[in-house]
Amino acid sequence: MILYRLCQTIVRVGWPLVGRLHVRGMENVPASGPFLLIANHQSVLDPILIQTVCPRTLHTMAKSTQFASPPMRWLMPRLKSFPVRRFEPDPQAVRLVLRRLQEGHGVGIYIEGERSWDGRLQAPRRGTVRLILRAGVPVVLTAIAGSYEAWPRWDRRLRRSDVAIVFGQPVQWPAMLDRAEREAMVDAAASDLMSRLSDLLDAARRLRGG
């Protein structure tokens, strides 16, 4: 936890050298108890910035390749990150999310599954929607705008850019433990989630001023 807080402080102190960081809606993050933070994904900067400003400690899914080297295998768990295999089912990651929620933590997941190539929203990962329906905890949709301009996926260098983060009001579905019940709700829930996230992204862009 000390390293987590230290990294938050470093980012808060250092980010003004890159640009302004606008944040709205922190009061929407539950003060206690489990919740899922579901965000769009524009840049490698997203988890760094969102975890810095989120008023609760956030446990986040990260692609398993980030844990490949010994230094990163040591660092990532201390930053409350845990691995998930991309583009394939990962029951172990699902169990770990549910366990963290049962322990009362907040868990962050990027619903698109990977960084955007052009800064626009991509289709949601259906597995993430199924997990949301199974968990039955408050869902705080969170939009980040400007991180794509600061460090797009296709570039290797950081650029100056203002960034805005907007935390939406929690939404919640009842826990659906029955697989058939979840499957029947996936399309409607995905549509609702992405519509809300799109509105929040528009608000983040306005807050950023672009």
GULUM-506179 format. One line per field, with one value per residue: x, y, z of N, C-alpha, C, CB in turn; residue in three letters. Coordinates in steps of 0.1 Angstrom, whole numbers, plus 5000, padded with zeros to 4 digits. Glycine has a CB too. Layout:
<pts>
n_X <- (X / ...)
n_Y <- (Y / ...)
n_Z <- (Z / ...)
ca_X <- (X / ...)
ca_Y <- (Y / ...)
ca_Z <- (Z / ...)
c_X <- (X / ...)
c_Y <- (Y / ...)
c_Z <- (Z / ...)
cb_X <- (X / ...)
cb_Y <- (Y / ...)
cb_Z <- (Z / ...)
resn <- (ALA / ...)
</pts>
This chain:
<pts>
n_X <- (5008 / 5020 / 5037 / 5018 / 5005 / 5027 / 5032 / 5008 / 5012 / 5035 / 5026 / 5006 / 5022 / 5039 / 5023 / 5013 / 5034 / 5030 / 5003 / 4971 / 4949 / 4917 / 4890 / 4859 / 4831 / 4839 / 4826 / 4808 / 4819 / 4816 / 4819 / 4825 / 4826 / 4821 / 4827 / 4825 / 4846 / 4842 / 4857 / 4866 / 4892 / 4919 / 4947 / 4979 / 4983 / 4959 / 4952 / 4971 / 4965 / 4937 / 4938 / 4952 / 4936 / 4912 / 4891 / 4891 / 4911 / 4921 / 4918 / 4931 / 4925 / 4950 / 4967 / 4981 / 5007 / 5021 / 5032 / 5054 / 5082 / 5106 / 5109 / 5085 / 5066 / 5070 / 5064 / 5037 / 5016 / 5019 / 5010 / 4984 / 4974 / 4963 / 4967 / 4952 / 4942 / 4941 / 4916 / 4906 / 4888 / 4891 / 4889 / 4902 / 4909 / 4884 / 4874 / 4891 / 4885 / 4858 / 4864 / 4879 / 4859 / 4841 / 4856 / 4853 / 4865 / 4872 / 4872 / 4888 / 4881 / 4887 / 4865 / 4866 / 4887 / 4911 / 4935 / 4923 / 4926 / 4922 / 4912 / 4884 / 4854 / 4854 / 4839 / 4823 / 4837 / 4821 / 4825 / 4832 / 4808 / 4792 / 4804 / 4799 / 4771 / 4770 / 4783 / 4767 / 4771 / 4776 / 4782 / 4805 / 4807 / 4833 / 4848 / 4876 / 4893 / 4915 / 4939 / 4945 / 4955 / 4977 / 4993 / 4991 / 4983 / 4998 / 5021 / 5054 / 5061 / 5055 / 5032 / 5024 / 4993 / 4960 / 4940 / 4909 / 4888 / 4858 / 4837 / 4809 / 4775 / 4766 / 4754 / 4734 / 4729 / 4709 / 4725 / 4731 / 4731 / 4725 / 4734 / 4720 / 4702 / 4719 / 4730 / 4708 / 4705 / 4728 / 4731 / 4714 / 4723 / 4749 / 4745 / 4733 / 4753 / 4774 / 4761 / 4758 / 4785 / 4794 / 4781 / 4793 / 4819 / 4816 / 4810 / 4834 / 4851 / 4841 / 4847 / 4874 / 4878 / 4878)
n_Y <- (4988 / 5012 / 5017 / 5020 / 5044 / 5061 / 5062 / 5074 / 5100 / 5108 / 5109 / 5129 / 5151 / 5152 / 5152 / 5179 / 5189 / 5178 / 5184 / 5198 / 5182 / 5174 / 5166 / 5151 / 5141 / 5125 / 5120 / 5101 / 5076 / 5048 / 5051 / 5030 / 4994 / 4969 / 4975 / 4979 / 4995 / 5007 / 5014 / 5034 / 5029 / 5046 / 5049 / 5039 / 5053 / 5054 / 5036 / 5045 / 5073 / 5072 / 5055 / 5072 / 5094 / 5083 / 5080 / 5057 / 5029 / 5010 / 4979 / 4965 / 4949 / 4937 / 4932 / 4900 / 4899 / 4920 / 4912 / 4897 / 4901 / 4897 / 4921 / 4935 / 4915 / 4917 / 4944 / 4949 / 4935 / 4950 / 4974 / 4969 / 4954 / 4927 / 4898 / 4891 / 4870 / 4881 / 4882 / 4856 / 4832 / 4836 / 4820 / 4820 / 4847 / 4858 / 4846 / 4857 / 4884 / 4883 / 4874 / 4895 / 4914 / 4903 / 4906 / 4932 / 4952 / 4977 / 4972 / 4976 / 4976 / 4976 / 4980 / 4977 / 4961 / 4964 / 4990 / 5018 / 5024 / 5048 / 5066 / 5066 / 5050 / 5015 / 4983 / 4966 / 4941 / 4910 / 4892 / 4907 / 4921 / 4900 / 4893 / 4916 / 4914 / 4890 / 4897 / 4917 / 4941 / 4977 / 4996 / 5018 / 5037 / 5051 / 5077 / 5086 / 5112 / 5126 / 5113 / 5098 / 5117 / 5124 / 5101 / 5081 / 5048 / 5040 / 5054 / 5062 / 5080 / 5104 / 5131 / 5166 / 5173 / 5180 / 5163 / 5147 / 5133 / 5116 / 5104 / 5084 / 5083 / 5056 / 5025 / 4995 / 4961 / 4933 / 4905 / 4879 / 4847 / 4825 / 4811 / 4811 / 4831 / 4853 / 4853 / 4860 / 4886 / 4899 / 4914 / 4936 / 4948 / 4954 / 4973 / 4993 / 5000 / 5009 / 5031 / 5048 / 5052 / 5064 / 5088 / 5099 / 5101 / 5121 / 5141 / 5142 / 5151 / 5176 / 5188 / 5187 / 5205 / 5201)
n_Z <- (5000 / 5007 / 4985 / 4965 / 4973 / 4972 / 4945 / 4936 / 4947 / 4933 / 4907 / 4909 / 4916 / 4894 / 4870 / 4862 / 4847 / 4823 / 4816 / 4824 / 4848 / 4849 / 4870 / 4878 / 4897 / 4918 / 4941 / 4934 / 4937 / 4957 / 4992 / 5008 / 5007 / 4981 / 4946 / 4911 / 4888 / 4857 / 4828 / 4798 / 4774 / 4764 / 4765 / 4776 / 4798 / 4812 / 4835 / 4853 / 4858 / 4865 / 4888 / 4904 / 4909 / 4919 / 4947 / 4962 / 4969 / 4942 / 4927 / 4898 / 4866 / 4845 / 4814 / 4809 / 4798 / 4808 / 4831 / 4826 / 4830 / 4856 / 4873 / 4868 / 4876 / 4903 / 4908 / 4898 / 4914 / 4938 / 4931 / 4931 / 4909 / 4888 / 4867 / 4835 / 4809 / 4776 / 4750 / 4752 / 4772 / 4808 / 4834 / 4859 / 4864 / 4865 / 4889 / 4907 / 4906 / 4916 / 4942 / 4952 / 4952 / 4971 / 4993 / 4997 / 4981 / 4956 / 4921 / 4891 / 4856 / 4822 / 4798 / 4770 / 4766 / 4754 / 4744 / 4726 / 4691 / 4678 / 4696 / 4699 / 4713 / 4716 / 4708 / 4735 / 4757 / 4759 / 4779 / 4801 / 4805 / 4812 / 4836 / 4852 / 4854 / 4868 / 4892 / 4906 / 4920 / 4928 / 4899 / 4887 / 4861 / 4842 / 4825 / 4805 / 4789 / 4766 / 4773 / 4751 / 4733 / 4748 / 4749 / 4726 / 4714 / 4692 / 4693 / 4707 / 4725 / 4752 / 4751 / 4755 / 4770 / 4781 / 4804 / 4812 / 4836 / 4844 / 4868 / 4868 / 4881 / 4902 / 4889 / 4889 / 4886 / 4896 / 4912 / 4890 / 4891 / 4876 / 4846 / 4821 / 4826 / 4828 / 4802 / 4787 / 4793 / 4784 / 4759 / 4762 / 4785 / 4778 / 4758 / 4773 / 4791 / 4774 / 4762 / 4783 / 4790 / 4767 / 4769 / 4792 / 4783 / 4764 / 4782 / 4796 / 4775 / 4771 / 4796 / 4795 / 4775 / 4748)
ca_X <- (5000 / 5029 / 5042 / 5006 / 5003 / 5038 / 5030 / 4998 / 5018 / 5044 / 5018 / 4999 / 5032 / 5045 / 5015 / 5013 / 5045 / 5024 / 4991 / 4961 / 4941 / 4904 / 4883 / 4846 / 4822 / 4845 / 4816 / 4800 / 4826 / 4812 / 4828 / 4829 / 4820 / 4826 / 4822 / 4833 / 4849 / 4843 / 4862 / 4871 / 4907 / 4925 / 4961 / 4986 / 4982 / 4946 / 4952 / 4979 / 4957 / 4925 / 4941 / 4958 / 4925 / 4901 / 4892 / 4893 / 4921 / 4915 / 4924 / 4928 / 4929 / 4960 / 4970 / 4991 / 5021 / 5027 / 5038 / 5063 / 5095 / 5106 / 5106 / 5070 / 5059 / 5071 / 5057 / 5023 / 5007 / 5020 / 5001 / 4970 / 4970 / 4964 / 4968 / 4941 / 4946 / 4932 / 4911 / 4903 / 4882 / 4901 / 4881 / 4909 / 4908 / 4870 / 4873 / 4899 / 4876 / 4847 / 4870 / 4882 / 4846 / 4836 / 4865 / 4849 / 4874 / 4869 / 4879 / 4887 / 4882 / 4885 / 4854 / 4869 / 4896 / 4924 / 4935 / 4917 / 4936 / 4919 / 4906 / 4870 / 4850 / 4853 / 4828 / 4826 / 4839 / 4810 / 4828 / 4831 / 4794 / 4787 / 4810 / 4791 / 4758 / 4772 / 4787 / 4756 / 4776 / 4775 / 4791 / 4808 / 4812 / 4843 / 4853 / 4888 / 4895 / 4928 / 4950 / 4949 / 4963 / 4990 / 5002 / 4983 / 4988 / 5007 / 5033 / 5063 / 5065 / 5045 / 5030 / 5016 / 4979 / 4951 / 4932 / 4897 / 4882 / 4845 / 4831 / 4795 / 4767 / 4766 / 4743 / 4735 / 4720 / 4709 / 4734 / 4725 / 4740 / 4721 / 4741 / 4710 / 4696 / 4729 / 4731 / 4696 / 4706 / 4741 / 4730 / 4707 / 4732 / 4761 / 4740 / 4730 / 4766 / 4781 / 4754 / 4761 / 4799 / 4795 / 4776 / 4803 / 4830 / 4813 / 4812 / 4849 / 4857 / 4837 / 4854 / 4888 / 4878 / 4881)
ca_Y <- (5000 / 5024 / 5020 / 5025 / 5058 / 5069 / 5064 / 5084 / 5113 / 5111 / 5113 / 5142 / 5162 / 5153 / 5154 / 5193 / 5191 / 5173 / 5191 / 5198 / 5170 / 5177 / 5154 / 5153 / 5130 / 5116 / 5117 / 5089 / 5064 / 5044 / 5053 / 5017 / 4982 / 4965 / 4982 / 4978 / 5007 / 5002 / 5026 / 5033 / 5027 / 5053 / 5050 / 5032 / 5062 / 5054 / 5031 / 5054 / 5085 / 5068 / 5051 / 5083 / 5103 / 5076 / 5082 / 5044 / 5020 / 5003 / 4967 / 4965 / 4939 / 4941 / 4921 / 4891 / 4901 / 4930 / 4905 / 4888 / 4902 / 4896 / 4934 / 4938 / 4906 / 4922 / 4957 / 4950 / 4932 / 4960 / 4985 / 4963 / 4949 / 4913 / 4895 / 4885 / 4867 / 4888 / 4875 / 4842 / 4831 / 4834 / 4818 / 4824 / 4861 / 4861 / 4842 / 4867 / 4896 / 4880 / 4873 / 4909 / 4921 / 4897 / 4912 / 4946 / 4961 / 4982 / 4965 / 4984 / 4968 / 4984 / 4972 / 4975 / 4950 / 4969 / 5004 / 5023 / 5028 / 5062 / 5074 / 5064 / 5038 / 5002 / 4974 / 4960 / 4926 / 4904 / 4885 / 4917 / 4924 / 4888 / 4895 / 4927 / 4908 / 4880 / 4903 / 4923 / 4952 / 4989 / 4998 / 5032 / 5040 / 5062 / 5081 / 5094 / 5119 / 5134 / 5104 / 5093 / 5127 / 5124 / 5090 / 5071 / 5034 / 5038 / 5063 / 5058 / 5092 / 5112 / 5145 / 5175 / 5172 / 5181 / 5150 / 5148 / 5120 / 5118 / 5092 / 5085 / 5078 / 5041 / 5017 / 4982 / 4950 / 4922 / 4894 / 4868 / 4835 / 4816 / 4814 / 4814 / 4844 / 4863 / 4854 / 4866 / 4900 / 4905 / 4924 / 4948 / 4954 / 4960 / 4985 / 5003 / 5004 / 5017 / 5043 / 5056 / 5055 / 5074 / 5101 / 5103 / 5105 / 5134 / 5151 / 5144 / 5159 / 5190 / 5192 / 5189 / 5217 / 5197)
ca_Z <- (5000 / 5007 / 4971 / 4958 / 4977 / 4967 / 4930 / 4935 / 4950 / 4922 / 4895 / 4912 / 4915 / 4881 / 4858 / 4857 / 4837 / 4810 / 4813 / 4835 / 4850 / 4854 / 4876 / 4882 / 4901 / 4927 / 4951 / 4929 / 4940 / 4970 / 5003 / 5014 / 5001 / 4968 / 4934 / 4898 / 4881 / 4843 / 4821 / 4785 / 4774 / 4754 / 4765 / 4787 / 4810 / 4819 / 4849 / 4862 / 4861 / 4872 / 4901 / 4911 / 4914 / 4925 / 4962 / 4968 / 4964 / 4931 / 4921 / 4884 / 4857 / 4835 / 4805 / 4815 / 4793 / 4816 / 4842 / 4820 / 4835 / 4871 / 4880 / 4867 / 4884 / 4917 / 4909 / 4895 / 4925 / 4948 / 4926 / 4931 / 4896 / 4886 / 4853 / 4828 / 4795 / 4766 / 4738 / 4755 / 4786 / 4818 / 4847 / 4871 / 4866 / 4870 / 4903 / 4915 / 4907 / 4925 / 4955 / 4957 / 4955 / 4983 / 5004 / 4999 / 4974 / 4943 / 4910 / 4878 / 4844 / 4809 / 4791 / 4756 / 4766 / 4749 / 4741 / 4713 / 4681 / 4673 / 4707 / 4700 / 4720 / 4708 / 4713 / 4748 / 4758 / 4764 / 4791 / 4811 / 4808 / 4820 / 4850 / 4858 / 4857 / 4879 / 4905 / 4913 / 4928 / 4921 / 4888 / 4885 / 4848 / 4843 / 4812 / 4805 / 4776 / 4765 / 4774 / 4738 / 4728 / 4755 / 4746 / 4718 / 4713 / 4681 / 4695 / 4717 / 4734 / 4759 / 4746 / 4764 / 4768 / 4793 / 4805 / 4820 / 4841 / 4849 / 4874 / 4867 / 4892 / 4902 / 4884 / 4895 / 4883 / 4907 / 4909 / 4882 / 4893 / 4866 / 4834 / 4811 / 4829 / 4824 / 4788 / 4781 / 4796 / 4780 / 4749 / 4767 / 4795 / 4770 / 4751 / 4783 / 4796 / 4764 / 4760 / 4795 / 4789 / 4756 / 4774 / 4801 / 4775 / 4759 / 4793 / 4798 / 4765 / 4773 / 4807 / 4791 / 4767 / 4734)
c_X <- (5009 / 5034 / 5030 / 5004 / 5015 / 5037 / 5019 / 5004 / 5027 / 5037 / 5011 / 5009 / 5037 / 5036 / 5013 / 5024 / 5040 / 5012 / 4982 / 4953 / 4928 / 4896 / 4869 / 4839 / 4829 / 4836 / 4807 / 4807 / 4822 / 4823 / 4833 / 4822 / 4825 / 4819 / 4831 / 4834 / 4851 / 4846 / 4865 / 4886 / 4913 / 4940 / 4967 / 4986 / 4969 / 4946 / 4960 / 4971 / 4944 / 4927 / 4946 / 4946 / 4913 / 4902 / 4893 / 4904 / 4915 / 4923 / 4921 / 4933 / 4940 / 4964 / 4982 / 5005 / 5028 / 5034 / 5049 / 5077 / 5095 / 5104 / 5091 / 5062 / 5060 / 5063 / 5042 / 5014 / 5008 / 5013 / 4987 / 4965 / 4972 / 4962 / 4955 / 4946 / 4936 / 4928 / 4908 / 4897 / 4893 / 4894 / 4889 / 4908 / 4894 / 4868 / 4880 / 4891 / 4865 / 4852 / 4873 / 4870 / 4841 / 4844 / 4862 / 4857 / 4866 / 4878 / 4877 / 4889 / 4879 / 4877 / 4857 / 4880 / 4910 / 4923 / 4929 / 4928 / 4934 / 4912 / 4891 / 4867 / 4849 / 4841 / 4832 / 4829 / 4827 / 4813 / 4828 / 4817 / 4788 / 4792 / 4802 / 4778 / 4759 / 4775 / 4776 / 4761 / 4775 / 4786 / 4793 / 4815 / 4821 / 4848 / 4866 / 4890 / 4908 / 4940 / 4955 / 4958 / 4977 / 4999 / 4993 / 4991 / 4999 / 5020 / 5042 / 5067 / 5053 / 5045 / 5023 / 5001 / 4971 / 4943 / 4920 / 4892 / 4869 / 4840 / 4816 / 4788 / 4766 / 4753 / 4745 / 4725 / 4720 / 4718 / 4726 / 4734 / 4737 / 4727 / 4731 / 4704 / 4706 / 4730 / 4720 / 4697 / 4719 / 4739 / 4724 / 4716 / 4744 / 4757 / 4738 / 4744 / 4773 / 4775 / 4758 / 4776 / 4801 / 4791 / 4787 / 4815 / 4828 / 4815 / 4826 / 4855 / 4854 / 4845 / 4868 / 4889 / 4881 / 4872)
c_Y <- (5013 / 5027 / 5025 / 5040 / 5067 / 5072 / 5074 / 5098 / 5117 / 5116 / 5127 / 5154 / 5163 / 5156 / 5169 / 5196 / 5187 / 5181 / 5192 / 5185 / 5175 / 5165 / 5159 / 5140 / 5121 / 5112 / 5105 / 5076 / 5060 / 5046 / 5040 / 5006 / 4980 / 4973 / 4978 / 4991 / 5003 / 5015 / 5023 / 5033 / 5034 / 5052 / 5041 / 5040 / 5061 / 5048 / 5039 / 5066 / 5082 / 5064 / 5062 / 5092 / 5096 / 5076 / 5069 / 5037 / 5011 / 4991 / 4966 / 4953 / 4945 / 4929 / 4913 / 4893 / 4912 / 4924 / 4896 / 4889 / 4902 / 4910 / 4937 / 4928 / 4910 / 4934 / 4956 / 4946 / 4943 / 4973 / 4980 / 4958 / 4934 / 4909 / 4889 / 4882 / 4874 / 4879 / 4860 / 4842 / 4829 / 4832 / 4822 / 4839 / 4865 / 4857 / 4852 / 4880 / 4894 / 4879 / 4887 / 4917 / 4916 / 4902 / 4927 / 4956 / 4967 / 4976 / 4973 / 4975 / 4978 / 4975 / 4969 / 4964 / 4953 / 4984 / 5007 / 5027 / 5043 / 5071 / 5073 / 5051 / 5026 / 4994 / 4968 / 4945 / 4920 / 4897 / 4895 / 4920 / 4912 / 4889 / 4905 / 4921 / 4898 / 4886 / 4909 / 4934 / 4965 / 4991 / 5013 / 5033 / 5052 / 5064 / 5089 / 5100 / 5127 / 5125 / 5099 / 5104 / 5128 / 5113 / 5079 / 5058 / 5032 / 5046 / 5058 / 5069 / 5099 / 5126 / 5153 / 5174 / 5173 / 5168 / 5153 / 5134 / 5123 / 5104 / 5094 / 5080 / 5063 / 5035 / 5003 / 4973 / 4940 / 4911 / 4883 / 4856 / 4824 / 4820 / 4818 / 4828 / 4855 / 4865 / 4861 / 4882 / 4907 / 4916 / 4937 / 4955 / 4961 / 4973 / 4996 / 5009 / 5013 / 5030 / 5053 / 5061 / 5065 / 5088 / 5107 / 5108 / 5118 / 5145 / 5153 / 5153 / 5174 / 5196 / 5195 / 5202 / 5214 / 5186)
c_Z <- (5000 / 4993 / 4963 / 4961 / 4972 / 4952 / 4928 / 4937 / 4938 / 4910 / 4897 / 4911 / 4901 / 4869 / 4854 / 4847 / 4823 / 4806 / 4825 / 4836 / 4857 / 4859 / 4881 / 4886 / 4911 / 4938 / 4947 / 4933 / 4955 / 4980 / 5009 / 5006 / 4987 / 4957 / 4923 / 4892 / 4866 / 4835 / 4806 / 4785 / 4762 / 4753 / 4777 / 4800 / 4818 / 4833 / 4858 / 4867 / 4869 / 4886 / 4910 / 4917 / 4921 / 4940 / 4969 / 4962 / 4953 / 4926 / 4907 / 4876 / 4847 / 4826 / 4810 / 4810 / 4801 / 4828 / 4838 / 4826 / 4850 / 4878 / 4879 / 4875 / 4899 / 4918 / 4908 / 4907 / 4936 / 4943 / 4924 / 4917 / 4895 / 4872 / 4848 / 4814 / 4786 / 4755 / 4740 / 4769 / 4796 / 4832 / 4859 / 4874 / 4871 / 4885 / 4912 / 4916 / 4917 / 4940 / 4960 / 4960 / 4968 / 4995 / 5006 / 4991 / 4962 / 4932 / 4897 / 4866 / 4832 / 4800 / 4777 / 4755 / 4761 / 4746 / 4727 / 4704 / 4676 / 4684 / 4708 / 4707 / 4710 / 4714 / 4726 / 4747 / 4765 / 4778 / 4803 / 4815 / 4816 / 4834 / 4858 / 4863 / 4868 / 4892 / 4913 / 4923 / 4921 / 4910 / 4886 / 4871 / 4848 / 4829 / 4813 / 4790 / 4777 / 4767 / 4761 / 4731 / 4735 / 4751 / 4738 / 4717 / 4703 / 4682 / 4706 / 4727 / 4740 / 4753 / 4756 / 4760 / 4781 / 4793 / 4815 / 4824 / 4848 / 4855 / 4874 / 4880 / 4891 / 4896 / 4889 / 4889 / 4894 / 4902 / 4902 / 4882 / 4882 / 4852 / 4823 / 4813 / 4825 / 4809 / 4781 / 4783 / 4790 / 4770 / 4754 / 4777 / 4788 / 4764 / 4761 / 4788 / 4786 / 4761 / 4771 / 4794 / 4778 / 4761 / 4783 / 4794 / 4768 / 4769 / 4796 / 4788 / 4767 / 4785 / 4804 / 4782 / 4752 / 4730)
cb_X <- (4991 / 5041 / 5047 / 4993 / 5002 / 5051 / 5026 / 4987 / 5026 / 5053 / 5007 / 4993 / 5043 / 5052 / 5001 / 5013 / 5058 / 5021 / 4983 / 4952 / 4948 / 4896 / 4891 / 4838 / 4819 / 4858 / 4807 / 4798 / 4842 / 4807 / 4822 / 4825 / 4805 / 4823 / 4820 / 4826 / 4861 / 4829 / 4875 / 4866 / 4910 / 4922 / 4965 / 5001 / 4983 / 4937 / 4957 / 4992 / 4954 / 4917 / 4951 / 4966 / 4920 / 4901 / 4880 / 4880 / 4929 / 4912 / 4920 / 4934 / 4917 / 4973 / 4973 / 4987 / 5020 / 5017 / 5027 / 5065 / 5102 / 5120 / 5114 / 5066 / 5065 / 5086 / 5063 / 5020 / 5011 / 5035 / 5006 / 4961 / 4979 / 4953 / 4979 / 4928 / 4946 / 4940 / 4921 / 4915 / 4872 / 4910 / 4877 / 4924 / 4911 / 4860 / 4879 / 4913 / 4870 / 4840 / 4883 / 4890 / 4836 / 4838 / 4879 / 4849 / 4886 / 4869 / 4875 / 4898 / 4871 / 4899 / 4841 / 4874 / 4891 / 4929 / 4950 / 4907 / 4935 / 4910 / 4909 / 4864 / 4836 / 4866 / 4826 / 4814 / 4853 / 4804 / 4842 / 4839 / 4786 / 4792 / 4825 / 4789 / 4751 / 4783 / 4798 / 4749 / 4791 / 4776 / 4785 / 4818 / 4801 / 4854 / 4843 / 4900 / 4883 / 4928 / 4947 / 4937 / 4956 / 4987 / 5008 / 4980 / 4976 / 5000 / 5029 / 5076 / 5074 / 5048 / 5023 / 5021 / 4975 / 4942 / 4941 / 4886 / 4892 / 4835 / 4836 / 4790 / 4753 / 4768 / 4742 / 4735 / 4724 / 4695 / 4741 / 4722 / 4738 / 4706 / 4750 / 4699 / 4693 / 4743 / 4732 / 4684 / 4706 / 4749 / 4722 / 4694 / 4737 / 4766 / 4727 / 4722 / 4775 / 4783 / 4739 / 4759 / 4807 / 4787 / 4763 / 4806 / 4833 / 4798 / 4804 / 4855 / 4852 / 4822 / 4853 / 4893 / 4888 / 4895)
cb_Y <- (5000 / 5021 / 5007 / 5017 / 5059 / 5061 / 5051 / 5082 / 5112 / 5099 / 5103 / 5142 / 5158 / 5140 / 5149 / 5202 / 5184 / 5158 / 5185 / 5211 / 5160 / 5185 / 5148 / 5160 / 5122 / 5122 / 5129 / 5090 / 5066 / 5030 / 5062 / 5016 / 4984 / 4950 / 4997 / 4968 / 5016 / 4996 / 5031 / 5045 / 5012 / 5068 / 5064 / 5029 / 5077 / 5046 / 5017 / 5058 / 5093 / 5058 / 5039 / 5092 / 5111 / 5061 / 5089 / 5036 / 5012 / 5012 / 4954 / 4978 / 4934 / 4947 / 4926 / 4877 / 4905 / 4940 / 4896 / 4890 / 4915 / 4891 / 4945 / 4937 / 4891 / 4925 / 4966 / 4941 / 4919 / 4964 / 4990 / 4973 / 4955 / 4906 / 4885 / 4894 / 4851 / 4900 / 4876 / 4832 / 4820 / 4847 / 4803 / 4820 / 4869 / 4852 / 4828 / 4869 / 4900 / 4867 / 4864 / 4917 / 4919 / 4882 / 4910 / 4950 / 4954 / 4997 / 4950 / 4995 / 4956 / 4987 / 4979 / 4987 / 4939 / 4961 / 5010 / 5034 / 5019 / 5060 / 5088 / 5063 / 5041 / 4995 / 4962 / 4962 / 4924 / 4894 / 4879 / 4930 / 4926 / 4875 / 4898 / 4939 / 4902 / 4870 / 4913 / 4913 / 4950 / 5001 / 4991 / 5038 / 5041 / 5058 / 5089 / 5086 / 5128 / 5144 / 5093 / 5091 / 5141 / 5124 / 5083 / 5077 / 5024 / 5041 / 5077 / 5052 / 5101 / 5112 / 5144 / 5190 / 5158 / 5193 / 5138 / 5157 / 5113 / 5124 / 5091 / 5077 / 5084 / 5035 / 5018 / 4982 / 4943 / 4917 / 4888 / 4873 / 4829 / 4814 / 4803 / 4803 / 4845 / 4859 / 4840 / 4861 / 4902 / 4894 / 4919 / 4945 / 4944 / 4950 / 4982 / 4998 / 4991 / 5009 / 5041 / 5049 / 5042 / 5069 / 5100 / 5092 / 5094 / 5134 / 5146 / 5130 / 5154 / 5191 / 5182 / 5177 / 5226 / 5194)
cb_Z <- (5012 / 5016 / 4965 / 4962 / 4992 / 4970 / 4923 / 4945 / 4963 / 4918 / 4892 / 4927 / 4925 / 4878 / 4861 / 4869 / 4841 / 4811 / 4801 / 4833 / 4860 / 4842 / 4887 / 4871 / 4889 / 4934 / 4954 / 4915 / 4940 / 4970 / 5013 / 5029 / 5001 / 4966 / 4936 / 4889 / 4886 / 4839 / 4828 / 4776 / 4774 / 4755 / 4767 / 4784 / 4805 / 4810 / 4849 / 4854 / 4849 / 4864 / 4901 / 4902 / 4902 / 4920 / 4967 / 4967 / 4975 / 4919 / 4929 / 4878 / 4848 / 4842 / 4791 / 4812 / 4778 / 4821 / 4850 / 4805 / 4830 / 4875 / 4873 / 4852 / 4883 / 4920 / 4899 / 4883 / 4931 / 4950 / 4912 / 4937 / 4884 / 4895 / 4850 / 4828 / 4793 / 4761 / 4726 / 4754 / 4786 / 4819 / 4847 / 4870 / 4853 / 4862 / 4905 / 4908 / 4893 / 4921 / 4955 / 4946 / 4944 / 4983 / 5001 / 5013 / 4970 / 4942 / 4909 / 4878 / 4844 / 4803 / 4792 / 4750 / 4758 / 4736 / 4742 / 4715 / 4669 / 4661 / 4704 / 4686 / 4726 / 4709 / 4703 / 4758 / 4766 / 4754 / 4790 / 4807 / 4794 / 4813 / 4849 / 4849 / 4845 / 4875 / 4902 / 4920 / 4932 / 4931 / 4875 / 4896 / 4837 / 4853 / 4804 / 4809 / 4773 / 4775 / 4784 / 4729 / 4729 / 4770 / 4759 / 4704 / 4710 / 4668 / 4697 / 4711 / 4726 / 4774 / 4733 / 4762 / 4761 / 4793 / 4811 / 4814 / 4851 / 4839 / 4889 / 4855 / 4892 / 4916 / 4868 / 4910 / 4869 / 4909 / 4922 / 4867 / 4906 / 4865 / 4829 / 4811 / 4844 / 4830 / 4782 / 4788 / 4811 / 4774 / 4737 / 4774 / 4805 / 4760 / 4744 / 4795 / 4799 / 4751 / 4759 / 4808 / 4787 / 4744 / 4781 / 4811 / 4764 / 4753 / 4805 / 4799 / 4751 / 4776 / 4818 / 4783 / 4772 / 4733)
resn <- (MET / ILE / LEU / TYR / ARG / LEU / CYS / GLN / THR / ILE / VAL / ARG / VAL / GLY / TRP / PRO / LEU / VAL / GLY / ARG / LEU / HIS / VAL / ARG / GLY / MET / GLU / ASN / VAL / PRO / ALA / SER / GLY / PRO / PHE / LEU / LEU / ILE / ALA / ASN / HIS / GLN / SER / VAL / LEU / ASP / PRO / ILE / LEU / ILE / GLN / THR / VAL / CYS / PRO / ARG / THR / LEU / HIS / THR / MET / ALA / LYS / SER / THR / GLN / PHE / ALA / SER / PRO / PRO / MET / ARG / TRP / LEU / MET / PRO / ARG / LEU / LYS / SER / PHE / PRO / VAL / ARG / ARG / PHE / GLU / PRO / ASP / PRO / GLN / ALA / VAL / ARG / LEU / VAL / LEU / ARG / ARG / LEU / GLN / GLU / GLY / HIS / GLY / VAL / GLY / ILE / TYR / ILE / GLU / GLY / GLU / ARG / SER / TRP / ASP / GLY / ARG / LEU / GLN / ALA / PRO / ARG / ARG / GLY / THR / VAL / ARG / LEU / ILE / LEU / ARG / ALA / GLY / VAL / PRO / VAL / VAL / LEU / THR / ALA / ILE / ALA / GLY / SER / TYR / GLU / ALA / TRP / PRO / ARG / TRP / ASP / ARG / ARG / LEU / ARG / ARG / SER / ASP / VAL / ALA / ILE / VAL / PHE / GLY / GLN / PRO / VAL / GLN / TRP / PRO / ALA / MET / LEU / ASP / ARG / ALA / GLU / ARG / GLU / ALA / MET / VAL / ASP / ALA / ALA / ALA / SER / ASP / LEU / MET / SER / ARG / LEU / SER / ASP / LEU / LEU / ASP / ALA / ALA / ARG / ARG / LEU / ARG / GLY / GLY)
</pts>
